[in-house]
Amino acid sequence: MEKNKKYKIGVVGLGVMGHNLALNIERNGFSVVGYDLDKFKTEAFLKGSAAGKNIIAVDSPQALMGALEKPRRVLMMVPAGAPVDNAIAKLKPFLEAGDILIDGGNSFFQDTERRSKELEQEGFNFIGAGVSGGEEGALRGPAIMPGGQLGAWKSLKEIFEAISAKVKGEPCVAHIGPRGAGHYVKMVHNGIEYGDMQLIAESYDILHRGLGLNNVELHDVFSEWNQGKLESYLIEITADVFARNDPETGKAIVDLILDEAQQKGTGKWTSQNALDLGVPTPTINASVESRIISAYKQERIDASNLLCGPEMKLIGDRNSLIDMVGDALYVAKICSYAQGFSLLRLASKEYGYDLDYAEIARIWRGGCIIRARFLDDVAAAFIRTPDLSNLMIDAEFSRIMNTHQSALRNVVALSIRSGIPCLALCSALAYYDAYRSARLPANLTQAQRDYFGAHTYRRIDRDGVFHTEWTRSRSSNNNND
């Protein structure tokens, strides 16, 4: 370390994400101080990819603070939960008023709310920054969703804009809102990501098991889809997956992978929070449930030998059916994003985040896992109508839904008749039909609730709250007979 030199930002936690973000920051012209509890990891970083760069490492929190310019900026890249609190506890004794701690991990937004309030009371700034894009995004340019004090954001803006992904020259980062807003939006991003992945998986299942497409044909279909309205990172990598063979066996790797999907919990957080706020997110929920049921591998094997279903074969013109599945996937994607943005809308009011939905869609266009051409249209919808209650009722999206909803309906029907499970596609269609229904059977539900629990109900023909003595009415009706 050069004597008396002060560095721009510190990175605590030199695992894959911290390591790559440090390199990204340095490559964009900012000096970096690294620190990790694992001295071997630190040493390997300095002698490896950080060698010859404007990066140093220190062996203590005190040394870290001494090497940074003021206000000190410290990006923590440690696992969510207790490790973040432990890192804060170790760093806090050496902080000064106005210093900025940044949590760049996948923290639960309520933890970020708590940390932000506690640190602000002690005179420190705290930024909860959702970072999406995986290890490659961290190195080359992620989407970043920072929430926290506006003044702290301004002190970080130059760095974050430089290292983020760019779309049409625009950085995929913006100040999201106060306290836990950034991590909240990242949580919903991950929930939408779950939905996207499950919808793609079900479309693959229909094409593979139902239509009999082999992996070469699947590669061609998804590659073609990636040239049109479905163009996205997830469709692109799906096409790549089908083209990769195992060098040892010569078989497609995708066919050798055990059908048990794992999860880190962020999709579940989205579903749990949606239930807490009373927002319907059935496609996100179905994607979480699909991962859960996939883990019941042995039970599914046993059941497959006992429970029967229809012959798994779709009948019709092959090319027309492939196009129909593509249209169904697109319409279901709209339904899923409509659910996610509806959740953001209610959460913004509930938590006082004042979210800018067009800006969020703009940030998600690059760097992140759900980046897609489609997000330009989402941003445009919220620019047209900033207080849009549901994406499906935007003029352009309602036109698309009205034109292509039959494709989703037909694909779901064909899948059901063929015994191919499609939890997410079914949920998207049910959401669409429920949302467009002027009247739902909840009147019967309320009658039942009033019958067994005197929960009361409202009427369509007059104001007020009502209760019926159902058992007495039944006796009276019986007597009249």
Buried (B, 14 or more C-beta within 10 A) or exposed (E): EEEEEEBBBBBBBBBEBBBBBBBBBBBBEBBBBBBBBEEEBBEBBBEEBBEEBBBBBBEEBEBBBBBBEEBBBBBBBBEBEEBBBEBBEBBBEBBEEBBBBBBBBBBBBBBBBBBBEBBBEEEBBBBBBBBBBBBEBBBBBBBBBBBBBEEBBEBBBEBBBBBBBBBEEBBBBBBBBBBBBBBBBBBBBBBBBBBBBBBBBBBBBBBBBBBEBEBEBBBBBBBBBBEEBBBBBBBBEBBEBBBEBEEEEEEBBBEEEEEEBEBEBBBBBBBEBBEEBEBBBBBBBBBBBBBEBBBEEEEBEEEEEEEEEEEBEBEEEEEEBBBBBBBBBBBBBBBBBBBBBBBBBBBBEEBEBEBBBBBBBBBBBBBBBBBBBBBBBBBBBBBEBEEBEBBBBBEEBBEBBEEBBEBBBBBBEBBBBBBBBBBBBBBBBBBBEEBEEEEEEEEEEBEEBBBEEEBEBEEEEEEEEEEEEBEEEEEEEEEEE
